[in-house]
Amino acid sequence: MNDQNDTHLPREIVDYVTRPFLRFLKVEAAAGGLLFLSALLALVLANSTWSGSFLQFWEMPIGLHMGKLDFTRSLRHWINDGLMTFFFFVISLELKRELILGELRNFRVAALPLAAALGGMLIPASLYLFVMWDKPGMHGWGTVMATDTAFVIGCLAIFGSRIPSALRLFLLSLAIFDDVGAILVVAIGYGGPLNWAAVGASIFGLAVVAGCARFGIRNISIYVLLGGIVWLCLDASGIHATIAGVLLGLMTPTLVWVSDSRLRAILGRTLANPQGDHWSGDTAERHDLRRAGKAVTESLSPVERLEIALHPWVGFVVMPVFALANTGVAVSTVDFGQVVSIAIFTGLVIGKPVGVLGFTWLAVHLRLAVRSQGLSWPFLVAGAFLTGIGFTMSLFIAGLAYPPSLLNAAKLAILAGSIVSAVIGISILFMLTFMQRRPPDNS
């Protein structure tokens, strides 16, 4: 009797590349819907009779206080600096997997979303500085630089297969480059005075992580402990602690330890063992079974294993909690006519699409990048407007850049700019997909 798996087509190398990508897209699309509901709930609560209690809840101090040692932070701080580290870690894992194993291995293919991401950061930041020059809040230029991955993929999910898959890959890659660029901006532009002893301790911790990987240590608990130490050192260094997620993600290996041929040999040895009660106790068969379990685990790269394990938690827990903690704005107390609101709205709605399209056009015409046939310019225009959905990273940077007197106006402008960008992008996609489905006029 043939094995049931013989009835399936054999897996090709491309399957190992496309399946993780499709899984990432599905989680991001679902997470985008939950993120929207969380943001809406936060806005409703912040403008209800429970507004005071809701907003004060996120300022609750949590931490450790022993003698002169005081490591106490507000709940919002632990969410923004602690939980969001996992967000950046997963983003870095996906970026590395795409660059090493995925579509972005080709430099000219990767250059297109990279150029678009650079334009989508530089042009809106320049436009923001032009509007805000020598005004309070000028330091918040980083607020308009990022694109929210989950919301963008969620918008694309509305159209299913009616939009080209090349557009999804382009926008996902652009958003990932954007997020990594934004956190580098945070590390450089929004950190405090540097504590060089803590910086040195962070570098030493990262070197220990690299050394453990080099020596073949695979116990995940050791890396969790070392990662926590690196985070604490960066938190004390003046560099924003979430940079730990980016660095550790990019350091995660992409190679598998157990090859397909070795895995088959180990599993074959286990299946060849005779039936009986020899699976208990210190027997050779039991050792074979344990070896087989470890081989199955190690047949996936650390990048893929960690992404599979953490991505749902980030999409369905970390980001919704972040939205609840940071989106609550009492609308009645905000003057939307402030200059900072105009600058942010303009940067997201106008600066982002202009920068993305402009740098994309330059990269293609200078032959630095290649545009796939399925990625037409009309679809690129729609995607460029969707990049104006800043939300998560924009709110994240706004919390670091603005004083309390400007923060609520900045948050409301981020929400308004993101909504308008989404409406414009979705409307263009509706028109493009409607034209594709419309039957030809034979009259």
C-alpha positions in Angstrom: 0.0 0.0 0.0 1.5 3.4 -1.0 2.1 6.1 1.5 -0.7 8.7 1.5 1.9 11.4 0.8 2.6 9.7 -2.6 -0.7 11.1 -3.8 0.5 14.6 -3.5 2.8 16.5 -5.9 6.4 16.7 -4.7 7.5 20.0 -3.2 9.8 22.2 -5.2 12.3 24.7 -3.8 9.9 27.5 -4.7 7.4 26.1 -2.2 9.7 26.8 0.7 10.0 30.4 -0.5 6.3 31.3 -1.3 4.6 29.5 1.5 6.2 31.5 4.4 5.4 34.7 2.4 1.8 33.7 1.9 1.5 32.8 5.6 2.9 36.2 6.6 0.4 38.0 4.3 -2.6 36.1 5.8 -1.6 36.9 9.4 -1.0 40.6 8.5 -4.3 40.9 6.7 -6.2 39.5 9.7 -4.2 41.5 12.1 -5.0 44.7 10.1 -8.7 44.1 10.8 -8.1 43.6 14.5 -5.8 46.6 14.7 -8.6 48.8 13.2 -11.1 47.5 15.8 -8.7 48.2 18.6 -8.0 51.7 17.4 -11.8 52.4 17.0 -12.4 51.0 20.6 -9.7 53.3 22.0 -11.2 56.3 20.3 -14.7 55.5 21.6 -13.5 54.9 25.2 -11.3 58.1 25.1 -14.4 60.1 24.2 -16.9 58.4 26.6 -17.8 58.9 30.2 -14.9 56.4 31.0 -12.4 58.6 29.3 -10.5 59.6 32.5 -10.1 56.1 33.8 -9.2 54.7 30.4 -6.5 57.2 29.7 -5.1 57.0 33.2 -4.9 53.2 33.1 -2.0 53.3 30.7 0.0 55.6 33.0 -0.1 53.0 35.8 3.5 52.5 37.1 4.9 49.0 36.9 8.4 47.8 37.8 10.9 47.1 40.4 12.0 49.4 43.2 14.7 48.2 45.7 16.7 50.8 47.7 18.4 53.0 45.2 17.5 50.7 42.3 14.3 52.0 40.6 13.3 50.3 37.4 9.7 51.6 37.2 8.0 52.5 34.0 4.4 53.3 33.0 2.3 50.5 31.5 2.4 52.5 28.2 6.2 52.6 28.3 6.4 48.8 28.8 4.1 48.3 25.8 5.8 50.8 23.5 9.4 49.9 24.4 9.0 46.3 25.5 6.2 44.6 23.6 7.0 46.5 20.4 10.5 45.0 20.5 8.8 41.7 19.4 7.2 43.6 16.5 10.5 44.8 15.2 12.1 41.4 15.8 9.4 39.8 13.6 9.8 42.5 10.9 13.5 41.9 10.9 13.1 38.2 10.6 10.8 38.6 7.6 13.2 41.1 6.0 16.2 38.8 6.4 14.2 35.8 5.1 13.1 37.7 2.0 16.6 39.0 1.3 18.3 35.6 1.8 15.7 33.1 0.8 12.9 35.0 -0.9 12.1 37.1 -3.9 14.4 39.9 -2.8 17.6 37.8 -3.3 17.8 39.5 -6.7 19.4 42.9 -6.1 17.5 44.7 -8.9 14.2 43.3 -7.6 15.0 44.3 -4.0 16.1 47.8 -5.3 12.6 48.7 -6.4 10.8 48.6 -2.9 14.1 49.9 -1.3 14.1 53.0 -3.5 10.4 53.5 -3.0 10.9 53.2 0.8 13.7 55.8 0.7 11.5 58.2 -1.3 8.6 57.5 1.1 10.8 58.5 4.0 12.8 61.4 2.6 10.1 63.4 0.7 7.5 63.5 3.5 10.1 64.3 6.1 11.4 67.1 3.9 7.8 68.4 3.3 7.2 68.2 7.1 10.3 70.2 7.9 9.3 72.8 5.2 6.0 73.3 6.9 7.3 73.1 10.5 10.6 75.0 10.1 11.6 76.8 13.3 8.2 76.0 14.9 7.5 73.9 18.1 7.3 70.3 17.0 9.8 70.5 14.2 11.7 67.6 15.8 8.7 65.3 14.9 9.8 64.8 11.2 10.1 61.1 11.8 6.4 60.8 12.3 5.5 60.9 8.6 8.2 58.4 7.4 6.7 55.0 8.2 4.1 52.7 6.6 1.8 50.4 8.6 2.3 46.9 7.3 -0.8 45.3 8.7 -3.2 48.1 7.6 -1.7 48.1 4.1 -2.0 44.3 3.7 -5.5 44.4 5.2 -6.5 47.0 2.5 -5.1 44.7 -0.3 -6.9 41.7 1.2 -10.3 43.4 0.3 -9.5 42.7 -3.4 -8.3 39.1 -3.1 -6.9 37.8 -6.4 -8.1 40.8 -8.4 -4.9 42.7 -7.7 -1.5 41.4 -8.9 0.6 39.5 -6.4 3.5 41.6 -7.4 1.8 44.6 -5.8 1.5 42.7 -2.5 5.2 41.8 -2.6 6.2 45.4 -3.5 4.1 47.0 -0.7 5.1 44.4 1.9 8.8 44.8 1.1 8.4 48.6 1.1 6.7 48.6 4.5 9.3 46.3 6.0 12.1 48.5 4.7 10.1 51.5 6.0 9.8 50.0 9.5 13.4 49.1 9.8 14.4 52.6 8.5 12.0 54.2 11.0 13.4 52.3 14.0 16.9 53.4 12.9 15.6 56.9 12.8 14.3 56.4 16.3 17.6 55.0 17.5 19.5 58.0 16.1 17.1 60.9 16.3 15.0 60.2 19.4 17.3 58.7 21.9 18.7 60.3 25.0 22.3 61.2 26.0 24.5 58.2 25.5 25.7 56.1 28.4 28.8 54.6 26.8 29.2 51.9 29.4 25.7 50.6 28.6 26.5 50.9 24.9 29.6 48.8 25.4 27.6 46.2 27.4 25.1 46.0 24.6 27.8 45.4 22.0 29.3 42.7 24.2 25.9 41.1 24.7 25.4 41.0 20.9 28.8 39.5 20.5 27.9 36.8 23.0 24.8 36.0 21.0 26.9 35.7 17.8 29.4 33.5 19.6 26.7 31.2 20.9 25.3 30.8 17.4 28.8 30.2 16.1 29.5 27.5 18.6 26.2 25.7 17.7 24.1 26.5 20.8 20.5 26.0 19.9 18.7 26.3 23.2 16.1 29.0 22.6 16.0 29.8 26.4 19.6 31.0 26.3 18.9 33.4 23.5 15.8 34.7 25.2 17.9 35.5 28.3 20.7 37.1 26.3 18.2 39.1 24.3 16.6 40.4 27.5 20.0 41.5 28.8 20.8 43.3 25.5 17.4 45.0 25.7 18.1 46.2 29.3 21.5 47.5 28.3 20.1 49.4 25.3 17.3 50.8 27.5 20.0 52.2 29.8 22.3 53.4 27.0 20.2 56.2 25.6 19.5 54.3 22.4 15.9 53.3 22.0 15.6 49.7 23.4 13.4 48.4 20.5 16.5 48.5 18.3 17.4 45.3 20.1 14.6 43.6 18.2 16.0 44.8 14.8 19.6 43.7 15.6 18.7 40.3 17.0 16.3 39.6 14.1 19.0 40.4 11.5 21.4 38.2 13.4 19.1 35.1 13.4 20.5 32.3 11.1 18.6 31.4 7.9 20.4 28.0 7.4 18.9 24.7 8.5 20.9 22.4 10.7 19.4 19.2 9.5 19.2 18.7 5.7 16.4 16.9 4.0 18.5 13.8 3.3 19.6 13.5 6.9 16.0 14.0 8.1 14.8 11.2 5.9 17.5 8.9 7.1 16.8 9.7 10.8 13.0 9.2 10.3 13.6 6.0 8.3 15.7 4.6 11.2 12.9 5.4 13.7 10.2 3.9 11.5 12.2 0.8 11.0 12.3 0.0 14.7 10.1 -3.1 15.6 6.9 -2.7 17.5 6.9 -3.4 21.2 7.4 -1.6 24.6 11.0 -0.6 23.9 10.0 3.1 23.6 10.2 3.5 27.4 13.3 3.5 29.4 16.9 4.2 28.4 16.8 2.2 25.1 18.3 2.7 21.7 14.9 3.1 20.2 14.0 5.8 22.6 17.2 7.7 21.7 16.2 7.3 18.0 12.8 8.8 18.8 14.2 11.8 20.6 16.7 12.3 17.8 13.9 12.2 15.3 11.9 14.9 17.2 14.9 17.2 17.3 15.7 16.6 13.6 12.2 17.5 12.6 12.5 20.8 14.6 15.9 21.6 13.2 14.9 20.9 9.6 13.4 24.4 9.6 15.7 27.4 9.8 15.7 29.5 13.1 14.3 32.4 11.1 11.3 30.5 9.9 10.7 28.7 13.3 10.7 32.0 15.2 8.6 33.8 12.7 6.0 31.0 12.8 5.9 31.1 16.6 5.9 34.9 17.1 4.1 36.4 14.2 0.6 35.5 15.3 1.3 36.8 18.8 2.6 40.1 17.4 -0.3 40.5 15.0 -3.1 39.5 17.3 -1.8 40.6 20.7 1.1 43.1 20.6 -0.2 45.4 17.9 -3.9 45.6 19.1 -2.6 46.3 22.7 -0.3 49.0 21.3 -3.3 50.5 19.4 -5.4 50.5 22.6 -2.7 52.2 24.6 -1.8 54.9 22.0 -4.9 55.7 19.9 -7.1 57.1 22.7 -7.5 60.8 22.0 -10.2 63.0 23.4 -11.3 64.7 20.2 -13.1 67.6 21.8 -9.8 68.8 23.4 -7.8 68.9 20.2 -7.3 71.9 17.8 -6.9 70.2 14.4 -5.9 73.5 12.9 -2.5 73.5 14.6 0.5 73.6 12.3 1.8 70.2 13.4 -1.5 68.6 12.4 -1.3 70.2 8.9 2.3 69.1 8.5 1.6 65.5 9.5 -1.5 65.3 7.3 0.3 66.8 4.3 3.4 64.5 4.8 1.3 61.3 4.9 -1.3 62.1 2.2 0.9 64.0 -0.3 4.5 63.4 0.7 4.4 59.6 0.9 2.8 58.9 -2.5 5.0 61.6 -4.2 8.1 60.2 -2.7 7.3 56.5 -3.4 6.3 57.2 -7.0 9.2 59.6 -7.7 11.9 57.4 -6.4 10.4 54.3 -8.0 10.3 56.0 -11.4 13.9 57.1 -11.0 15.1 53.7 -10.0 13.4 52.1 -13.0 14.6 54.7 -15.6 18.1 54.7 -14.2 18.0 50.9 -14.5 18.9 50.4 -10.9 15.8 48.4 -10.3 13.4 46.2 -12.4 9.6 46.5 -12.4 7.8 43.2 -13.0 5.3 43.1 -15.8 2.4 42.5 -13.4 3.2 45.7 -11.5 1.6 48.4 -13.7 2.0 52.1 -13.0 -1.7 52.6 -12.2 -1.5 49.9 -9.5 1.7 51.5 -8.3 -0.1 54.8 -7.9 -2.8 53.1 -5.8 -0.1 51.4 -3.7 1.8 54.6 -3.3 -1.3 56.3 -1.7 -1.7 53.3 0.7 1.8 53.9 2.0 0.4 57.0 3.6 -1.2 54.8 6.2 1.4 55.5 8.9 -0.6 54.5 12.1 1.5 52.1 14.2 5.0 53.5 13.6 3.8 57.1 13.3 2.0 56.8 16.7 5.1 55.1 18.1 7.4 58.0 16.9 4.9 60.7 17.9 5.0 59.4 21.5 8.8 60.0 21.5 8.9 63.3 19.5 6.1 65.5 20.8 5.5 67.2 24.2 2.1 66.6 25.8 0.8 70.0 24.4 1.2 68.7 20.8 0.8 65.0 21.1 -3.0 64.7 20.8 -3.0 67.0 17.8 -0.3 64.8 16.2 -2.2 61.6 17.0 -5.4 62.9 15.4 -3.5 64.1 12.3 -2.0 60.6 12.0 -5.4 59.0 12.2 -6.9 61.4 9.7 -4.0 61.2 7.3 -4.0 57.4 7.5 -7.8 57.2 6.8 -7.6 59.6 3.9 -4.7 57.7 2.4 -6.5 54.4 2.8 -9.7 55.8 1.1 -7.8 57.2 -1.8 -5.7 54.0 -2.4 -8.7 51.7 -2.0 -10.8 53.9 -4.4 -8.1 53.7 -7.1 -7.9 49.9 -6.7 -11.7 49.7 -6.9 -11.6 51.6 -10.2 -8.8 49.5 -11.6 -10.3 46.2 -10.7 -13.8 47.3 -11.9 -12.3 48.2 -15.3 -10.6 44.7 -15.4 -14.0 43.0 -14.8 -16.1 45.2 -17.0 -17.1 43.3 -20.2 -15.9 44.8 -23.5 -18.2 47.2 -25.3 -19.1 45.5 -28.7 -21.4 48.2 -29.9 
